[in-house]
Amino acid sequence: MINLSSPLTIKNKFIVFGGGFSGDYFAKLIRKLGCTALTSSRTINNDPNSFIFNSDKNLLPEDSIFNGVTHILSCIPPDKNGKDPVLKSLKNKINNTSLKWVGYLSTTGVYGNTYGDWVSEEDEPNPLQERSQRRLNCEKEWIHSNLPIQIFRLPGIYGPGRSTLEAIKTKKIKVIHKDNQVFSRIHVADIANAIIYLIQNKDKLDFHQIINIADDEPCSQIEVIRYGYKLLGLKMPKKILFEKAKKDLSPIAKSFWLENRRVSNQLLCKKLGYKLIYKNYQLGLNNCFINFK
Ligand SMILES: NC(=O)c1ccc[n+]([C@@H]2O[C@H](COP(=O)([O-])OP(=O)(O)OC[C@H]3O[C@@H](n4cnc5c(N)ncnc54)[C@H](OP(=O)(O)O)[C@@H]3O)[C@@H](O)[C@H]2O)c1
């Protein structure tokens, strides 16, 4: 949990590029510490803390957005050419601000397929999918940007409003089984809390430029789905074998089943001392169930 008496309570200003699921959660949490947090959106909305940024349409934020900014977190995926949307459009502007910290949300897809083995930050990335190659390229762009950058590699993100429970309710779920296949995952609250923990304890902890944020217990997708059905008091449909199901899967859905890895959180949780709020999917889904409609 965040430390409410930390140095971050003094007015720091965060710009969160990409106020989607994780970005919005992070911004709300950091505001609880008394910081300012502005989030970008590709479309106009009524949120006074939101500003427009759309790299595809070259819609750029006004200069005033950058006044007094101390921290930046980017939650925007690579563009179709593997360029980072924020650096592509705003690098000069960002370089002219005096930043204490910059964070970038990446994916554990950059590790590629480890055939079910554990993978850590010490392992060389070996992207299998094109989208993961694009992601690795963006990581490199951030690393070479000369900004005080920290990169967070994330597995499947879930949380209230976006979890197996919604997938069951909207019938978008397929109960697929593939022998020995596991997935790693992370609750959105742990992404935000881990990042804030690292910022708050920056001066006390060894600096690591790349950090995985994943829960303790990678497991099969069917295990999570079964638990979701149990929470909802519904009967789980019969499972379908992957070999049979794959012809009906979208290319992107199929591609997730071609990679099998267990993402290690030892650096974050053992070495750096972050305590997960939701160390496994049961705890995480219980939380999603609290306000589930
Ligand atoms: N979802 C997962 O399971 C998962 C797993 C690992 C890593 N990741 C990565 O982690 C990051 C955060 O994930 P998330 O699921 O929280 O993201 P998300 O909800 O999909 O939000 C993505 C944000 O990026 C913005 N965006 C996309 N393209 C843009 C562009 N060309 N110009 C400006 N803004 C743009 C979107 O704007 P709008 O708000 O206007 O739509 C949105 O705010 C993403 O990079 C994602 O790829 C996701």
The ligand as an ORCA input file, in Angstrom:
! r2SCAN-3c Opt
* xyz 0 1
  N      -3.830     -4.800    -21.411
  C      -2.887     -5.675    -21.079
  O      -3.147     -6.794    -20.617
  C      -1.437     -5.256    -21.208
  C      -0.443     -6.155    -20.829
  C       0.877     -5.742    -20.852
  C       1.209     -4.465    -21.293
  N       0.214     -3.627    -21.709
  C       0.617     -2.267    -22.150
  O       0.623     -1.442    -20.991
  C       0.143     -0.124    -21.349
  C      -1.105      0.187    -20.554
  O      -2.058     -0.840    -20.794
  P      -3.620     -0.577    -20.582
  O      -4.309     -1.862    -20.878
  O      -3.822      0.115    -19.301
  O      -3.880      0.434    -21.794
  P      -5.246      0.960    -22.421
  O      -6.354      0.897    -21.429
  O      -5.439      0.248    -23.724
  O      -4.885      2.475    -22.710
  C      -3.999      2.849    -23.710
  C      -3.949      4.363    -23.742
  O      -3.132      4.776    -24.840
  C      -3.791      5.822    -25.536
  N      -3.340      5.798    -26.936
  C      -3.302      4.736    -27.766
  N      -2.785      5.108    -28.960
  C      -2.505      6.426    -28.871
  C      -1.974      7.383    -29.778
  N      -1.612      7.049    -31.022
  N      -1.836      8.660    -29.355
  C      -2.197      9.024    -28.114
  N      -2.717      8.160    -27.202
  C      -2.865      6.879    -27.586
  C      -5.267      5.533    -25.379
  O      -6.021      6.700    -25.577
  P      -7.611      6.749    -25.375
  O      -7.815      6.830    -23.876
  O      -8.078      7.964    -26.060
  O      -8.152      5.469    -25.940
  C      -5.325      5.022    -23.935
  O      -5.442      6.096    -23.037
  C      -0.087     -0.153    -22.870
  O       1.085      0.244    -23.520
  C      -0.341     -1.617    -23.121
  O      -0.055     -1.993    -24.460
  C      -1.098     -3.984    -21.653
*
